[in-house]
Amino acid sequence: MDFVKIFNIALTEAKYKEPEALATSLDDTIKELNIDSLDCVLLSSLLADVFGISEEKIDGMPMTSLIDLETYINKHKTKDAESEEAVLAAVA
């Protein structure tokens, strides 16, 4: 499943409403998307749930750009996101 789509699902859940801007590419940055520090904490926790990343690794997630985040997740994940339904179930 496309990482940008997974990120946007988790972002929407973390913000508890439709975010002002959704990511469109891996080149997008957290700053460009106006994601504040609290939302970063929630977002990293949700992504960790989606990809089976241990709590010890959550603090190391680079909340700078989607490409850096995807690289980190690919290195530390223990499972893949199989479908949109699976992502929604993990972040619910």
matplotlib code that plots the C-alpha trace (Angstrom):
import matplotlib.pyplot as plt

x = [0.0, 1.2, 3.0, 1.5, -2.0, -1.2, 0.3, -2.8, -5.2, -3.1, -2.9, -6.6, -7.1, -4.4, -6.0, -9.6, -10.8, -9.9, -6.5, -6.0, -3.6, -2.9, 0.4, 0.7, 4.2, 7.1, 8.9, 6.3, 7.6, 5.8, 6.3, 4.7, 1.7, 1.3, 1.6, 2.3, 4.3, 1.3, 0.0, 3.5, 3.4, -0.1, 0.9, 4.1, 2.1, -0.5, 2.1, 3.9, 0.7, 0.1, 3.6, 4.2, 7.1, 8.1, 7.5, 11.3, 11.6, 8.8, 10.9, 13.4, 10.9, 12.2, 9.2, 10.8, 9.7, 7.7, 10.7, 12.7, 9.7, 9.1, 12.8, 12.8, 9.6, 10.9, 13.9, 12.0, 8.7, 7.6, 4.5, 3.2, -0.1, -2.0, -5.1, -6.8, -9.2, -6.2, -4.7, -8.1, -8.4, -4.9, -5.5, -9.0]
y = [0.0, 3.5, 5.2, 8.6, 7.2, 5.4, 8.6, 10.6, 8.1, 8.2, 12.0, 12.4, 10.1, 12.0, 15.3, 13.9, 15.9, 16.5, 18.0, 21.3, 19.8, 16.1, 14.9, 14.5, 13.1, 11.7, 15.0, 16.7, 17.9, 17.9, 21.7, 22.2, 20.2, 22.3, 19.4, 20.5, 18.7, 17.1, 15.8, 14.4, 12.4, 11.0, 10.4, 8.5, 6.4, 5.5, 4.7, 2.5, 0.6, 0.2, -1.1, -3.0, -0.8, -1.2, 1.7, 2.0, 3.0, 5.5, 8.3, 7.9, 8.5, 11.4, 13.7, 15.9, 14.6, 11.7, 10.2, 10.2, 8.8, 6.0, 5.1, 4.8, 2.8, 0.4, -0.2, -0.9, -2.3, -5.8, -5.9, -4.3, -2.4, -4.8, -2.6, 0.6, -1.3, -2.8, 0.7, 2.1, -0.8, -0.2, 3.5, 3.2]
z = [0.0, -0.8, 2.1, 1.4, 1.6, 4.9, 6.2, 5.3, 7.0, 10.2, 10.0, 9.6, 12.7, 14.7, 14.1, 14.8, 11.9, 8.3, 8.2, 6.4, 4.0, 3.2, 1.9, -1.9, -2.2, -0.2, -0.6, 1.7, 5.0, 8.4, 8.5, 5.1, 6.3, 9.4, 11.8, 15.3, 18.0, 19.7, 16.4, 15.6, 18.9, 18.0, 14.4, 15.3, 17.8, 15.1, 12.5, 15.0, 15.5, 11.8, 11.1, 14.4, 15.6, 19.2, 21.7, 22.2, 18.5, 18.4, 19.9, 17.1, 14.3, 12.2, 12.0, 9.3, 5.8, 4.6, 2.8, 6.0, 7.9, 5.4, 5.4, 9.2, 9.2, 6.6, 8.7, 11.9, 10.9, 11.9, 9.6, 6.4, 5.9, 3.7, 3.0, 3.8, 6.0, 8.0, 8.4, 9.7, 12.1, 13.4, 14.0, 15.4]

ax = plt.figure().add_subplot(projection="3d")
ax.plot(x, y, z, "-o")
ax.set_aspect("equal")
plt.show()
